[in-house]
Each structure stands twice: as structure tokens, then as C-alpha cells.
Amino acid sequence: MNTAYQIQEIKAIPIVDYLSSLGIKPIKQYGGYALYHAPYRDDHNASLKVDFARNLWYDFGLCRGGSIIDLVMLLKGSSIRETIAELTGEATSSFHSSAIPQPPKAEQKLILPTTARRIQSISKDLPPHLQHYLQWERGVDLSLAKPYLHAVSYEVGGRAYTAIGFSNQAGGYELRDDKAFKGTIAPKDISVIRGTNEQGAYNLFEGFIDFLSYLTMKGKEAQASSIVLNSVSNIYKAVAYLREHHISEVRAFLDNDEAGRKALLHLREAGIEVKDMSGLYAPHKDLNEWLCAESKSQKQVQAPHKRGLRK
């Protein structure tokens, strides 16, 4: 058989069937995909996604994915030659339900890079320069924002830094400084902020600066519960949370770009009723960009009046 053709045949083997043959069942199943606990590592969050139509998998915890060949290599710790030999045998016969997945070989264990961030301290007191950044460069009302923020001091590569920290529900932090830095103290996850009206529609934001912008705009009227994705790649986690808590409706304040549109589509495919709020801040990319533009416009309007008063 032509090798390239054989590879394509192997890749066509349904991943869900292969996992089922090993006794591995999905934790959650939706219209176009299923979520599993990754069987090759300790995974409490059901981070392994299997796309039915594309017959591909992706592990959001490892940021790694591919075809059934890649999955079996990771699962069994086998070489590509051994994997192809195994799958070729299974492709010509029934799957063996007695098969037991083997742990990956020792050399495949994850090794943290030397650039891993290590937390030194966490405080509720933001340094003045970070307060200035939020208030004057991002237009955020600090009195409303402070309860949700921390000053996270961390070390990486022998150097110390301090950034604004926004916690997620897995115990990690999204980081932002007063320059261009954006980062994460792992694990990465969604953030859930419960409002006074938990049973109504949730607000959905891509990043925490947009969430803080919404607070600034609405003030004490911001009563709805909110989910901050912290990355559009976390949209599947948001869907899982919404389903688990029987929330069927969201107001989505996502970016006006292709990634935002794909996230909206994902929500709708999952059966979530979505009200797209991005038109309110178009043509700006996101809610904070709109807030900053509005603030700048108001200052320009007020400036001539202030000058006139001095005369």
C-alpha cells in the first residue's frame, strides 16, 4: 500500500471509537465535540477535546493536539512506527476493549522551562504606577476595580517583576503591567464573578480589562454574574460552566475580530442563547478601547470650557 495513502487511512480512524475501545468515556458531550479527562496525565478539568467532524484532538492543558497517531504516541509512549503498526492492525479488525493505556515513557514527562514564573508575594495593594496605568491609560474606576485585583510579585530568570493580577477559578493569575506585558501564572482558566442576579443572563468578556471597563461604565448597576475567558481558547470551559450551572443565556462582550466571531459561533453551536454586544463598541476592537476613546473625547470637549473660565 502507498505509505501516504496508508497514513490517511489511519488518520480516518475515529478517535472517539479508539478511546472507547480503551474504556475511556467522555465527561461531556456536545453537538460537535466531546471533552475527556486526558488519560496520559493527571487531569481534573477534562481538558482533552475531540472534534468529531475534523477527527482531531487538542489538550488545552498541554497546548498540544493532532491526529489519532499523535494521540496514541502520547498515550502509549510509542514511536511513530510502533503506533502505525498498532493502528494498522486495529484498522483491519475490531478494537480490543481489553486494551489498557500505558503511561508515557519517562523522557516524555513535562519539564518546566527556566523561564517559568515563580510567585514571590501577592498583595491587595497595587503600586502607584499600576494604579496610574489602570486609571489614566485604561480609564478604569479604581474604586470599583480594586476588589478584583492583586499586586503579584514574581521572579523569572533571576529578575523580579510586579504586575496586576486577576485570579481565575483554578488558582492561577492573569498578569498585566503598565507596559505591553501580558502573561499568566499557571494554571490558566476562566474567572467567574458572581453578581447579585446569579440566575439571569451572564456577561462574557474576553479579558479582565474589558470586565473592569464594564464595571466602570455601569457602576453599581453591574448586577449580572460574569465570566472572563482570559483567552478565547477557554471558550469550551465557559460552555462547560454554563451548562453545569444551567445558564442558557449570555451577553457576549467579545473582541470585534475573527477570534471573537468564532467564539460566538462556538457558544451558539453549544446551544447557548447569545446576545452579541460587540456592536455597542464598534468599530473599536474591544470594550476598553471604546471606553478610552470616549474618555478622550469627553476631555477634549471639556478643555475649551475650562480655558474659557480662566478668562
HELIX and SHEET records of a PDB file:
HELIX    1   1 THR A    3  LYS A   11  1                                   9    
HELIX    2   2 ILE A   15  SER A   21  1                                   7    
HELIX    3   3 ILE A   68  LYS A   76  1                                   9    
HELIX    4   4 ILE A   80  ALA A   91  1                                  12    
HELIX    5   5 ALA A  106  GLN A  108  5                                   3    
HELIX    6   6 PRO A  128  HIS A  132  1                                   5    
HELIX    7   7 TYR A  133  GLU A  137  3                                   5    
HELIX    8   8 LEU A  142  ALA A  145  1                                   4    
HELIX    9   9 LYS A  146  TYR A  148  5                                   3    
HELIX   10  10 PHE A  208  LYS A  218  1                                  11    
HELIX   11  11 GLY A  219  GLU A  221  5                                   3    
HELIX   12  12 VAL A  232  ASN A  234  5                                   3    
HELIX   13  13 ILE A  235  GLU A  244  1                                  10    
HELIX   14  14 GLU A  258  GLU A  269  1                                  12    
HELIX   15  15 SER A  278  LEU A  280  5                                   3    
HELIX   16  16 LEU A  287  ARG A  310  1                                  24    
SHEET    1   A 5 LYS A  28  GLN A  29  0                                        
SHEET    2   A 5 TYR A  33  TYR A  36 -1                                        
SHEET    3   A 5 LEU A  48  ASP A  51 -1                                        
SHEET    4   A 5 LEU A  56  ASP A  59 -1                                        
SHEET    5   A 5 ARG A  64  GLY A  66 -1                                        
SHEET    1   B 5 ARG A 118  SER A 123  0                                        
SHEET    2   B 5 HIS A 150  VAL A 156 -1                                        
SHEET    3   B 5 ARG A 159  SER A 167 -1                                        
SHEET    4   B 5 TYR A 173  ARG A 176 -1                                        
SHEET    5   B 5 LYS A 182  ILE A 185 -1                                        
SHEET    1   C 5 SER A 191  ILE A 193  0                                        
SHEET    2   C 5 SER A 226  VAL A 228 -1                                        
SHEET    3   C 5 TYR A 202  PHE A 205  1                                        
SHEET    4   C 5 GLU A 249  PHE A 253  1                                        
SHEET    5   C 5 GLU A 273  ASP A 276  1                                        
END                                                                             
